């Protein structure tokens, strides 16, 4: 909890540059674009409905999906919030897929 609080004290999302927050459970992975100024979630994606493939492959799909949804809302720059998780495995594959689709962070 302390690590998450320390990370969140330095990361802040605005309407121009929202925060891309990632959460992973043992089964699923979730991604949200959050505007911290107005305290609203702009859009979100998760792999709850699609259960095909490995967890890493599903994380990649969520990265592509969140990037395409962001492009539809004309958002190109985000602040990446790994939410206290290490930047390896599913978190890294989601971030790399989002970068390939055009998000900048």
C-alpha positions as CSV (number, residue, x, y, z in Angstrom):
1,X,0.0,0.0,0.0
2,X,2.9,2.4,0.8
3,X,4.4,1.8,-2.7
4,X,1.1,2.5,-4.4
5,X,0.6,5.7,-2.4
6,X,4.2,6.9,-3.2
7,X,3.6,6.3,-6.9
8,X,0.2,8.0,-7.0
9,X,1.7,11.1,-5.2
10,X,3.9,11.7,-8.3
11,X,1.4,10.8,-11.1
12,X,-1.5,13.0,-12.0
13,X,-3.9,12.8,-14.9
14,X,-5.5,15.7,-16.6
15,X,-8.2,15.9,-19.4
16,X,-5.4,16.6,-22.0
17,X,-3.1,13.8,-20.6
18,X,-5.1,11.3,-18.6
19,X,-3.7,8.6,-16.3
20,X,-3.6,5.1,-17.8
21,X,-4.1,3.0,-14.7
22,X,-3.5,-0.8,-14.9
23,X,-4.8,-3.4,-12.4
24,X,-4.2,-7.1,-12.6
25,X,-5.8,-9.9,-10.6
26,X,-4.9,-13.6,-10.7
27,X,-7.4,-14.1,-13.6
28,X,-7.9,-10.8,-15.4
29,X,-6.3,-7.5,-16.3
30,X,-8.0,-4.1,-16.3
31,X,-7.0,-0.7,-17.8
32,X,-8.6,2.7,-17.3
33,X,-8.0,6.2,-18.6
34,X,-8.7,8.5,-15.6
35,X,-9.0,12.3,-15.4
36,X,-7.9,13.2,-11.9
37,X,-8.9,16.8,-12.1
38,X,-12.6,16.0,-12.6
39,X,-12.3,12.6,-10.8
40,X,-13.9,10.7,-13.7
41,X,-13.0,7.6,-15.7
42,X,-12.9,8.5,-19.3
43,X,-12.8,4.9,-20.6
44,X,-12.0,1.4,-19.5
45,X,-11.2,-2.0,-20.9
46,X,-10.8,-5.5,-19.4
47,X,-10.4,-9.1,-20.5
48,X,-13.3,-10.5,-18.5
49,X,-15.3,-11.4,-21.6
50,X,-12.5,-12.8,-23.7
51,X,-11.0,-15.8,-22.1
52,X,-9.0,-17.2,-25.1
53,X,-5.2,-17.3,-25.1
54,X,-2.6,-16.8,-22.4
55,X,-2.8,-14.1,-19.8
56,X,0.0,-12.2,-21.6
57,X,-1.8,-12.4,-25.0
58,X,-5.0,-11.1,-23.4
59,X,-3.1,-8.2,-21.8
60,X,-1.7,-7.3,-25.2
61,X,-5.2,-7.3,-26.6
62,X,-6.4,-4.9,-23.8
63,X,-3.4,-2.6,-24.6
64,X,-4.5,-2.4,-28.2
65,X,-8.1,-2.0,-27.3
66,X,-7.5,0.9,-24.8
67,X,-5.2,2.6,-27.3
68,X,-7.8,2.4,-30.1
69,X,-10.6,3.7,-27.7
70,X,-8.3,6.6,-26.7
71,X,-7.6,7.4,-30.3
72,X,-11.4,7.5,-31.0
73,X,-11.6,10.1,-28.2
74,X,-8.6,12.0,-29.7
75,X,-6.3,11.2,-26.8
76,X,-2.7,10.5,-27.8
77,X,-0.7,11.3,-24.6
78,X,-1.2,9.5,-21.3
79,X,0.6,9.1,-18.0
80,X,1.3,5.4,-17.2
81,X,0.3,4.2,-13.7
82,X,1.5,0.7,-13.1
83,X,-0.4,0.8,-9.8
84,X,2.4,-0.7,-7.7
85,X,3.0,-3.7,-9.9
86,X,6.5,-4.5,-11.3
87,X,6.9,-3.5,-15.0
88,X,7.3,-7.1,-16.3
89,X,5.0,-9.7,-17.8
90,X,1.4,-8.7,-18.3
91,X,1.9,-5.1,-17.3
92,X,4.8,-4.7,-19.8
93,X,3.0,-6.4,-22.6
94,X,-0.1,-4.2,-22.1
95,X,2.1,-1.0,-22.2
96,X,4.1,-2.1,-25.2
97,X,0.9,-2.9,-27.1
98,X,-0.6,0.5,-26.3
99,X,2.6,2.2,-27.5
100,X,2.5,0.2,-30.8
101,X,-1.1,1.4,-31.4
102,X,0.0,5.0,-31.0
103,X,-0.3,6.1,-27.3
104,X,2.6,8.1,-26.1
105,X,3.9,7.8,-22.5
